[in-house]
Amino acid sequence: MKILSLVLIVGGIALIASGLYNAFVPQEVLDIEIIEVTATEGFDNQSLAMVCLGVIAFVAGAFLTKKR
Protein backbone atom coordinates (compact mmCIF):
# COMPACT_ATOMS: atom_id res chain seq x y z
CA MET A 1 0.00 0.00 0.00
CA LYS A 2 2.88 2.35 0.71
CA ILE A 3 4.17 2.04 -2.86
CA LEU A 4 0.68 2.53 -4.32
CA SER A 5 0.13 5.69 -2.28
CA LEU A 6 3.51 7.07 -3.34
CA VAL A 7 2.75 6.34 -7.01
CA LEU A 8 -0.65 8.02 -6.72
CA ILE A 9 0.82 11.12 -5.06
CA VAL A 10 3.64 11.50 -7.59
CA GLY A 11 1.32 10.78 -10.51
CA GLY A 12 -1.21 13.28 -9.21
CA ILE A 13 1.41 16.00 -8.92
CA ALA A 14 2.64 15.23 -12.45
CA LEU A 15 -0.90 15.39 -13.88
CA ILE A 16 -1.65 18.67 -12.12
CA ALA A 17 1.61 20.23 -13.32
CA SER A 18 1.08 19.03 -16.88
CA GLY A 19 -2.49 20.30 -16.99
CA LEU A 20 -1.54 23.71 -15.65
CA TYR A 21 1.42 23.93 -18.03
CA ASN A 22 -0.82 23.21 -21.02
CA ALA A 23 -3.38 25.74 -19.82
CA PHE A 24 -1.17 28.73 -19.07
CA VAL A 25 1.96 28.50 -21.24
CA PRO A 26 1.46 30.19 -24.60
CA GLN A 27 1.47 27.80 -27.52
CA GLU A 28 3.01 28.94 -30.79
CA VAL A 29 0.28 29.06 -33.40
CA LEU A 30 1.86 30.84 -36.37
CA ASP A 31 5.49 31.61 -37.07
CA ILE A 32 6.37 33.64 -40.15
CA GLU A 33 9.78 35.29 -40.45
CA ILE A 34 8.31 38.74 -39.78
CA ILE A 35 5.39 37.91 -37.47
CA GLU A 36 5.09 35.45 -34.62
CA VAL A 37 1.62 34.88 -33.19
CA THR A 38 1.09 33.13 -29.86
CA ALA A 39 -2.11 32.32 -28.07
CA THR A 40 -3.17 31.13 -24.65
CA GLU A 41 -6.24 28.99 -24.72
CA GLY A 42 -6.87 28.78 -20.99
CA PHE A 43 -8.56 25.72 -19.58
CA ASP A 44 -9.80 23.51 -22.37
CA ASN A 45 -11.35 20.09 -21.76
CA GLN A 46 -8.05 18.20 -21.85
CA SER A 47 -6.27 20.52 -19.39
CA LEU A 48 -9.23 20.53 -17.03
CA ALA A 49 -9.48 16.72 -17.11
CA MET A 50 -5.76 16.35 -16.37
CA VAL A 51 -5.98 18.69 -13.38
CA CYS A 52 -9.10 16.93 -12.04
CA LEU A 53 -7.57 13.47 -12.39
CA GLY A 54 -4.40 14.73 -10.75
CA VAL A 55 -6.32 16.07 -7.77
CA ILE A 56 -8.25 12.80 -7.43
CA ALA A 57 -5.05 10.74 -7.58
CA PHE A 58 -3.29 13.00 -5.08
CA VAL A 59 -6.16 12.88 -2.60
CA ALA A 60 -6.46 9.10 -2.96
CA GLY A 61 -2.74 8.71 -2.30
CA ALA A 62 -2.95 10.98 0.74
CA PHE A 63 -5.86 9.00 2.20
CA LEU A 64 -4.04 5.71 1.63
CA THR A 65 -1.04 7.10 3.48
CA LYS A 66 -3.10 8.34 6.45
CA LYS A 67 -5.10 5.12 6.71
CA ARG A 68 -2.11 3.12 7.99
LUMLO-102748 format. One record per atom (N, C-alpha, C, O): atom name; chain; residue number from 0; y, z, x; residue in three letters. Coordinates in steps of 0.02 Angstrom, whole numbers, plus 32768, in hexadecimal, padded with zeros to 4 digits. Each point is the difference from the previous one (the first is absolute). Layout:
- name, chain, resi, c2, c3, c1, resn
- CA, A, NUM, Y, Z, X, ALA
...
END
This chain:
- name, chain, resi, c2, c3, c1, resn
- N, A, 0, 7FC4, 8000, 8028, MET
- CA, A, 0, 803C, 8000, 7FD8, MET
- C, A, 0, 803F, 8000, 802B, MET
- O, A, 0, 8033, 7FE4, 7FEC, MET
- N, A, 1, 7FC9, 803C, 804E, LYS
- CA, A, 1, 803A, 8004, 802B, LYS
- C, A, 1, 8015, 7FBA, 8019, LYS
- O, A, 1, 803B, 7FF0, 8003, LYS
- N, A, 2, 7F93, 7FE7, 800D, ILE
- CA, A, 2, 800E, 7FBC, 8018, ILE
- C, A, 2, 801C, 7FD6, 7FC7, ILE
- O, A, 2, 802F, 7FD9, 800B, ILE
- N, A, 3, 7FB5, 802E, 7FB9, LEU
- CA, A, 3, 8019, 7FDA, 7FC6, LEU
- C, A, 3, 8048, 8012, 7FF1, LEU
- O, A, 3, 8028, 7FD4, 7FF1, LEU
- N, A, 4, 7FE9, 806C, 8011, SER
- CA, A, 4, 8045, 8014, 7FF1, SER
- C, A, 4, 8030, 7FE6, 8036, SER
- O, A, 4, 8038, 7FEC, 7FF0, SER
- N, A, 5, 7FB2, 8014, 804E, LEU
- CA, A, 5, 802A, 7FE5, 8035, LEU
- C, A, 5, 800B, 7FB5, 7FF8, LEU
- O, A, 5, 8038, 7FE7, 800A, LEU
- N, A, 6, 7F93, 7FF5, 7FE4, VAL
- CA, A, 6, 8006, 7FB7, 7FF5, VAL
- C, A, 6, 802E, 7FF2, 7FC5, VAL
- O, A, 6, 8029, 7FD1, 8003, VAL
- N, A, 7, 7FD2, 8056, 7FC7, LEU
- CA, A, 7, 802B, 7FF6, 7FC7, LEU
- C, A, 7, 8049, 800F, 8011, LEU
- O, A, 7, 802D, 7FDB, 7FE9, LEU
- N, A, 8, 7FE0, 8058, 803D, ILE
- CA, A, 8, 8045, 8011, 8012, ILE
- C, A, 8, 801E, 7FCA, 802D, ILE
- O, A, 8, 8039, 7FEA, 7FF4, ILE
- N, A, 9, 7FA2, 8001, 803F, VAL
- CA, A, 9, 801A, 7FCC, 802D, VAL
- C, A, 9, 8008, 7FBD, 7FDC, VAL
- O, A, 9, 8031, 7FDD, 8009, VAL
- N, A, 10, 7F9E, 8013, 7FCE, GLY
- CA, A, 10, 8005, 7FC1, 7FD9, GLY
- C, A, 10, 8039, 8002, 7FCF, GLY
- O, A, 10, 8022, 7FCD, 7FF6, GLY
- N, A, 11, 7FEA, 806C, 7FEB, GLY
- CA, A, 11, 8038, 8007, 7FD2, GLY
- C, A, 11, 8043, 7FF7, 8022, GLY
- O, A, 11, 802D, 7FDE, 7FE6, GLY
- N, A, 12, 7FDA, 8040, 8054, ILE
- CA, A, 12, 803E, 7FF9, 8026, ILE
- C, A, 12, 800A, 7FB7, 8015, ILE
- O, A, 12, 8038, 7FE6, 7FFD, ILE
- N, A, 13, 7F92, 7FF9, 8018, ALA
- CA, A, 13, 8006, 7FBA, 8014, ALA
- C, A, 13, 8013, 7FD4, 7FC5, ALA
- O, A, 13, 8029, 7FD3, 8008, ALA
- N, A, 14, 7FBA, 8039, 7FBD, LEU
- CA, A, 14, 8011, 7FD8, 7FC5, LEU
- C, A, 14, 8049, 800B, 7FEB, LEU
- O, A, 14, 8023, 7FD1, 7FED, LEU
- N, A, 15, 7FF3, 806D, 8015, ILE
- CA, A, 15, 8046, 800F, 7FED, ILE
- C, A, 15, 8030, 7FDE, 8031, ILE
- O, A, 15, 8031, 7FE1, 7FEB, ILE
- N, A, 16, 7FC0, 8024, 8055, ALA
- CA, A, 16, 802C, 7FE1, 8033, ALA
- C, A, 16, 8001, 7FB4, 7FF8, ALA
- O, A, 16, 8035, 7FE1, 8005, ALA
- N, A, 17, 7F92, 8002, 7FF0, SER
- CA, A, 17, 7FFD, 7FB7, 7FF8, SER
- C, A, 17, 8025, 7FE9, 7FC1, SER
- O, A, 17, 8023, 7FCE, 8002, SER
- N, A, 18, 7FD4, 8055, 7FC8, GLY
- CA, A, 18, 8023, 7FEE, 7FC2, GLY
- C, A, 18, 804B, 8006, 8007, GLY
- O, A, 18, 8025, 7FD5, 7FE8, GLY
- N, A, 19, 7FF3, 8061, 8038, LEU
- CA, A, 19, 8048, 8008, 8009, LEU
- C, A, 19, 801C, 7FCD, 8031, LEU
- O, A, 19, 8038, 7FE8, 7FF8, LEU
- N, A, 20, 7FA1, 8007, 803B, TYR
- CA, A, 20, 8015, 7FCD, 8030, TYR
- C, A, 20, 8009, 7FBD, 7FDD, TYR
- O, A, 20, 8032, 7FDE, 8009, TYR
- N, A, 21, 7F9D, 800F, 7FCE, ASN
- CA, A, 21, 8005, 7FC0, 7FDC, ASN
- C, A, 21, 8038, 8000, 7FCD, ASN
- O, A, 21, 801C, 7FCB, 7FF1, ASN
- N, A, 22, 7FF6, 806E, 7FF5, ALA
- CA, A, 22, 8034, 8003, 7FCD, ALA
- C, A, 22, 8046, 7FFE, 801D, ALA
- O, A, 22, 802D, 7FE3, 7FE1, ALA
- N, A, 23, 7FDE, 803C, 8059, PHE
- CA, A, 23, 8044, 8008, 8018, PHE
- C, A, 23, 8014, 7FD8, 803D, PHE
- O, A, 23, 803B, 7FFB, 8010, PHE
- N, A, 24, 7F95, 7FE9, 8014, VAL
- CA, A, 24, 8011, 7FD8, 803B, VAL
- C, A, 24, 800D, 7FB8, 7FE9, VAL
- O, A, 24, 7FD7, 7FE3, 7FDD, VAL
- N, A, 25, 8061, 8001, 8037, PRO
- CA, A, 25, 8010, 7FBC, 7FEA, PRO
- C, A, 25, 7FCC, 7FCE, 801A, PRO
- O, A, 25, 7FED, 8001, 803B, PRO
- N, A, 26, 7FFE, 7FD3, 7F9A, GLN
- CA, A, 26, 7FD1, 7FCC, 8012, GLN
- C, A, 26, 8027, 7FBF, 8009, GLN
- O, A, 26, 802B, 7FEF, 7FD9, GLN
- N, A, 27, 7FC4, 7FED, 805C, GLU
- CA, A, 27, 8023, 7FC2, 800F, GLU
- C, A, 27, 7FE8, 7FCA, 7FCF, GLU
- O, A, 27, 7FC5, 7FF1, 7FFD, GLU
- N, A, 28, 806A, 7FF4, 7FDD, VAL
- CA, A, 28, 7FEF, 7FCE, 7FCE, VAL
- C, A, 28, 800C, 7FBA, 8019, VAL
- O, A, 28, 7FD6, 7FD4, 7FF7, VAL
- N, A, 29, 8063, 8020, 8029, LEU
- CA, A, 29, 8014, 7FBD, 8016, LEU
- C, A, 29, 8020, 8006, 8045, LEU
- O, A, 29, 802D, 8029, 800A, LEU
- N, A, 30, 7FBD, 7FAD, 8024, ASP
- CA, A, 30, 801D, 8002, 8043, ASP
- C, A, 30, 800E, 7FB8, 8016, ASP
- O, A, 30, 7FD3, 7FDC, 8014, ASP
- N, A, 31, 806C, 8012, 7FE8, ILE
- CA, A, 31, 8018, 7FC0, 8019, ILE
- C, A, 31, 8029, 8010, 803E, ILE
- O, A, 31, 801A, 8038, 8005, ILE
- N, A, 32, 7FED, 7F9A, 8029, GLU
- CA, A, 32, 8023, 800F, 803F, GLU
- C, A, 32, 8045, 801E, 7FF5, GLU
- O, A, 32, 8015, 802A, 8027, GLU
- N, A, 33, 800E, 7FC1, 7FA6, ILE
- CA, A, 33, 8044, 8018, 7FF4, ILE
- C, A, 33, 8000, 803E, 7FD3, ILE
- O, A, 33, 8027, 802F, 800C, ILE
- N, A, 34, 7FAF, 7FD2, 7FC2, ILE
- CA, A, 34, 8001, 8034, 7FCE, ILE
- C, A, 34, 7FBD, 8025, 8000, ILE
- O, A, 34, 7FCB, 7FE2, 8006, ILE
- N, A, 35, 8039, 8060, 7FF3, GLU
- CA, A, 35, 7FC3, 8028, 7FF7, GLU
- C, A, 35, 800A, 802B, 7FC2, GLU
- O, A, 35, 802E, 8029, 7FFD, GLU
- N, A, 36, 7FA7, 7FCF, 7FD3, VAL
- CA, A, 36, 8005, 8024, 7FC1, VAL
- C, A, 36, 7FC8, 8034, 7FFD, VAL
- O, A, 36, 7FC5, 7FF0, 800B, VAL
- N, A, 37, 804D, 804E, 7FE7, THR
- CA, A, 37, 7FCE, 8035, 7FF7, THR
- C, A, 37, 800A, 801E, 7FBB, THR
- O, A, 37, 8036, 7FFD, 7FE3, THR
- N, A, 38, 7F95, 8021, 8004, ALA
- CA, A, 38, 8003, 801E, 7FBD, ALA
- C, A, 38, 7FD6, 803F, 7FFE, ALA
- O, A, 38, 7FCB, 8004, 8020, ALA
- N, A, 39, 804D, 802D, 7FBB, THR
- CA, A, 39, 7FD7, 803A, 7FF2, THR
- C, A, 39, 7FEB, 7FFD, 7FB7, THR
- O, A, 39, 802B, 7FF7, 7FD4, THR
- N, A, 40, 7F96, 800F, 8020, GLU
- CA, A, 40, 7FE9, 7FFA, 7FBC, GLU
- C, A, 40, 7FFC, 8043, 7FDC, GLU
- O, A, 40, 7FFD, 8001, 7FC3, GLU
- N, A, 41, 8003, 8035, 8061, GLY
- CA, A, 41, 7FF9, 8041, 7FE0, GLY
- C, A, 41, 7FB7, 800D, 7FF0, GLY
- O, A, 41, 7FD3, 7FE3, 801F, GLY
- N, A, 42, 8022, 8047, 7FB0, PHE
- CA, A, 42, 7FBB, 8010, 7FED, PHE
- C, A, 42, 7FE4, 7FCA, 7FD3, PHE
- O, A, 42, 8014, 7FFB, 7FC6, PHE
- N, A, 43, 7FBF, 7FDD, 8054, ASP
- CA, A, 43, 7FDB, 7FD2, 7FD5, ASP
- C, A, 43, 7FBD, 8022, 7FEE, ASP
- O, A, 43, 7FF5, 803A, 8013, ASP
- N, A, 44, 7FE1, 7FA4, 7FC9, ASN
- CA, A, 44, 7FC2, 801F, 7FE8, ASN
- C, A, 44, 7FD2, 8015, 803A, ASN
- O, A, 44, 7FE1, 8035, 7FFC, ASN
- N, A, 45, 801B, 7FA2, 8038, GLN
- CA, A, 45, 7FD3, 8010, 8037, GLN
- C, A, 45, 8018, 803D, 8027, GLN
- O, A, 45, 7FD8, 802C, 8011, GLN
- N, A, 46, 8069, 7FD8, 7FFD, SER
- CA, A, 46, 801B, 803A, 8024, SER
- C, A, 46, 7FF9, 803F, 7FD8, SER
- O, A, 46, 7FEE, 8035, 801A, SER
- N, A, 47, 801F, 7FC7, 7FA5, LEU
- CA, A, 47, 7FFB, 803A, 7FD5, LEU
- C, A, 47, 7FB7, 8018, 7FFC, LEU
- O, A, 47, 7FF4, 803C, 8000, LEU
- N, A, 48, 7FDD, 7F96, 7FFB, ALA
- CA, A, 48, 7FB9, 8012, 7FFD, ALA
- C, A, 48, 7FE9, 8021, 8041, ALA
- O, A, 48, 7FDA, 8030, 7FFF, ALA
- N, A, 49, 803E, 7FB7, 803A, MET
- CA, A, 49, 7FED, 801D, 8040, MET
- C, A, 49, 801A, 8047, 8007, MET
- O, A, 49, 7FDD, 802C, 8018, MET
- N, A, 50, 8061, 7FE0, 7FD2, VAL
- CA, A, 50, 801C, 8043, 8004, VAL
- C, A, 50, 7FDB, 8030, 7FD1, VAL
- O, A, 50, 7FF1, 8038, 8012, VAL
- N, A, 51, 8000, 7FB1, 7FB1, CYS
- CA, A, 51, 7FDD, 802A, 7FD0, CYS
- C, A, 51, 7FBA, 8011, 8018, CYS
- O, A, 51, 7FEB, 803A, 7FFB, CYS
- N, A, 52, 7FF0, 7F96, 801F, LEU
- CA, A, 52, 7FBE, 800D, 801B, LEU
- C, A, 52, 8003, 802E, 803C, LEU
- O, A, 52, 7FD3, 802A, 800A, LEU
- N, A, 53, 8060, 7FCF, 801F, GLY
- CA, A, 53, 8009, 802C, 8039, GLY
- C, A, 53, 800C, 8048, 7FEC, GLY
- O, A, 53, 7FE4, 802E, 801E, GLY
- N, A, 54, 8045, 7FDB, 7FAE, VAL
- CA, A, 54, 800E, 8044, 7FE8, VAL
- C, A, 54, 7FC0, 801F, 7FE3, VAL
- O, A, 54, 7FF2, 803A, 800C, VAL
- N, A, 55, 7FE9, 7F9E, 7FCE, ILE
- CA, A, 55, 7FC1, 8019, 7FE2, ILE
- C, A, 55, 7FCF, 8014, 8037, ILE
- O, A, 55, 7FE1, 8035, 7FFD, ILE
- N, A, 56, 8018, 7FA1, 8036, ALA
- CA, A, 56, 7FD1, 800F, 8036, ALA
- C, A, 56, 8017, 803D, 8027, ALA
- O, A, 56, 7FD6, 802A, 8013, ALA
- N, A, 57, 806A, 7FDC, 7FFA, PHE
- CA, A, 57, 801A, 803A, 8025, PHE
- C, A, 57, 7FF5, 8041, 7FD9, PHE
- O, A, 57, 7FEB, 8032, 801D, PHE
- N, A, 58, 8023, 7FCD, 7FA3, VAL
- CA, A, 58, 7FF7, 803C, 7FD7, VAL
- C, A, 58, 7FB6, 8013, 7FFB, VAL
- O, A, 58, 7FEE, 803A, 8004, VAL
- N, A, 59, 7FE7, 7F94, 7FF5, ALA
- CA, A, 59, 7FB8, 800D, 7FFD, ALA
- C, A, 59, 7FE7, 801F, 8042, ALA
- O, A, 59, 7FD9, 802F, 7FFF, ALA
- N, A, 60, 803F, 7FB7, 8038, GLY
- CA, A, 60, 7FED, 801C, 8041, GLY
- C, A, 60, 801A, 8047, 8009, GLY
- O, A, 60, 7FDE, 802A, 801D, GLY
- N, A, 61, 805E, 7FE3, 7FCA, ALA
- CA, A, 61, 801C, 8044, 8006, ALA
- C, A, 61, 7FD8, 8031, 7FD5, ALA
- O, A, 61, 7FF4, 8039, 8015, ALA
- N, A, 62, 7FF8, 7FB3, 7FAF, PHE
- CA, A, 62, 7FD9, 802C, 7FD5, PHE
- C, A, 62, 7FBB, 800C, 801C, PHE
- O, A, 62, 7FE5, 8037, 7FFA, PHE
- N, A, 63, 7FFD, 7F96, 8026, LEU
- CA, A, 63, 7FBE, 800B, 801F, LEU
- C, A, 63, 8005, 8030, 803A, LEU
- O, A, 63, 7FD2, 8027, 800D, LEU
- N, A, 64, 8066, 7FD7, 8017, THR
- CA, A, 64, 8009, 802E, 8038, THR
- C, A, 64, 800A, 8048, 7FE8, THR
- O, A, 64, 7FE4, 802E, 801E, THR
- N, A, 65, 8042, 7FDC, 7FAD, LYS
- CA, A, 65, 800E, 8042, 7FE6, LYS
- C, A, 65, 7FC4, 801F, 7FDD, LYS
- O, A, 65, 7FF9, 803D, 7FFD, LYS
- N, A, 66, 7FDB, 7F99, 7FE9, LYS
- CA, A, 66, 7FC7, 8018, 7FD9, LYS
- C, A, 66, 7FD1, 802B, 802B, LYS
- O, A, 66, 7FE2, 802F, 7FE6, LYS
- N, A, 67, 8017, 7FC2, 8059, ARG
- CA, A, 67, 7FD2, 8024, 802C, ARG
- C, A, 67, 8021, 803E, 8015, ARG
- O, A, 67, 7FE2, 8027, 8025, ARG
END
